Amino acid sequence: MSLKKKFFLFLDLLMIAGLITFDQYTKQWAKVYLKDKPAYNLINGILELNYLENQGAAFGMLPNQKVFFVFVAIVILSVVGYVLFKIPDQKKYTILHFLFSLIVAGSIGNMIDRVRYDYVVDFIYFVRMNFPIFNVADIYATVSAIVLLFLLLFIYREKDLYFISFKQKRYRELK
């Protein structure tokens, strides 16, 4: 493994640790200042902080499935960890390091809550859209997944993603 590759992986780990720390800080803040209190309006009629203990997945689906969610998070982390390790250290792949690190941080942030409390602390609510209450880890995972999907559909080509395949020899020939 090249020194540059080790540096990228070190930066990935550093970013993941920082993002998880920020996510956990915001959730602890929400527990202290929002729990058992009325919603706090940030932008009247549009955005408010509203404490919720979510025992389900996104939008409260599949409540009380802690073991399932932890298992899914471990599978996601394993796959994303593999991909992070395989991403080439070329400049055109730098954004992938960032996006996959966000996905890892979001998954770990919510998994910490599930293991620690048996629920995930949510507190950000878009009133105008009546969008389900969410948290910072959800933002990491959702925004990075949307950007990643866009990149995979419109920017990267099959030959650019040879590193993900187990058939690397064939993809190197495409290069």
N, C-alpha and C positions, 0 to 999 in steps of 0.2 A: 504494500500500500504506500502510495506516494505521500510525501510530507504535506502537499497541498490538500490531498484527500483527507488526511488526518486533521488538518486545520479546519476544513469544512465540517467534518463530523463534530469537532470540538465546538465550533460555533453553533451547530445545530443543538447540541446538548445544553450549551449556555443559554441559547434563546428559549428552548423548551423550559428550562428551570426558571428563567425570568418570567415567562408567560404564565406558568403554573402558579408561581408566587403571587403575581398580580391577581389572577383569578381567585385564588384562595383568600387573598386580602379583601377583595370586593365582596366575596360571600360572607366573610366574617363581619365586615362592616355592615352588610345588610342584616345579619342576625342581631347585631347589637342595636342598630339605629332604626330598623324598619319592622322587626318582628313585633307582632301584637300592637301595631300602631296603624293609623289610617294611611292610605296611599299619600305619597309626597309628590305633588305636581312639579315637574320641571318646566314643561311647556303646556300651559293650560289646554286641556282637551286633546292633546296630541301625545305627550310622553310623560309617564309618571313612574316612580319607583314604588313597587308594591310587592311585599314579601310573600313568597309561596314556597312550601315544602313539597316538591314534585317527586312522587314515588314512582312515576312512570318514565317513559322515554320522551322523545320529542312530542310536544303538545299533550302530554299526560297519557299517552297510549301505553298499554300493557302495564298497568300499575302493579306494584309489589312483586316484581320479577328481578330482584337484586342479583341472584346468581346468574341468570341469563344475561343481564346487562354487563356484568363483570366479565363473563366469558366472551361476549361479543367485543368488548373493549380490548381484551387480551389478544383476540384474533386480529383485530384492526391494528393494534400496536405491533404485532409480529409482522404483518404484511408491510406496514409502512416502515418499520425498522429495516426490513430486508431491502425495500426500495431505496431508502435513504443511504444505506450502505453501498448500494449498487450504482447510484447516480454518479455519472462521470463528473470530474472536477472542472469541466469546461464552462466558460462564462454563460453559454446559452441555457445551462441547467441550474443556474444559481436560484432562480425564482422557484424551482421545484423544491430545493432545500428549504426555502422559506415557507412554502405552502404546506409541505409535509410536516414540518416542525409545528406549524399552527394546528394541524389535525391531531398530532400527537399530544400537544399541550391541552387541547380541548378535551380529548378523550381521557387523559389522565386527570385533569381537573374535575370532571364530573365523576370519574371512577373513585377518586378520593372521597367525594361526598357520599357516594353510595356505600362504600365500605365503612366510613366513619359514622354516618348518621342514618343509613338506610333510606335516604332521600337526597335529592339534589336541591340546593338552594337556588331559587330563581327570584328575580326582583326587577327586571326591566320590562316595562309594558307600554306598547304603542296603543293608546286609547282609541285614536281615530280609526285605526284599521281593525280594532278588536283582535289583535294578534296575540297568540298565547304568550304568557310571561316567560322570559328566558334569562340567561346569565352571560357573563363574559366568555366562558368556555364554549357556550353555544355559538357565540359570534365567531370565535376562532375557527371552529369546525365548519360552520355553515358558509362563511365568506370564503374560506380557503377552498372548500369543495366546489363552490360555484366558479371561482377563478380557475381552479384546476380543470374542471369540466370544459370551460371555455378554451383553455390552452390545448387540451387534448383534441377538441373538435376542430379548432380553427388555426392553430399555430404549429404544433408539433405534428410531424408525419411519422409513419410507421418506422422508418429508418432512424428517426431521432430517438425512438424509445426502445432500441435494441437491448439496452441494459436490463430491462425488466424481464425479458424472456429467458427461459432456460435453454433456448436454442440460439445462443449468442453467436455461434459461428455463422449461421445463415444470415443473421442480421448484420454482422460485420461486413459480409459480402455486399450487402445493399449499400453500405456506406461508400 
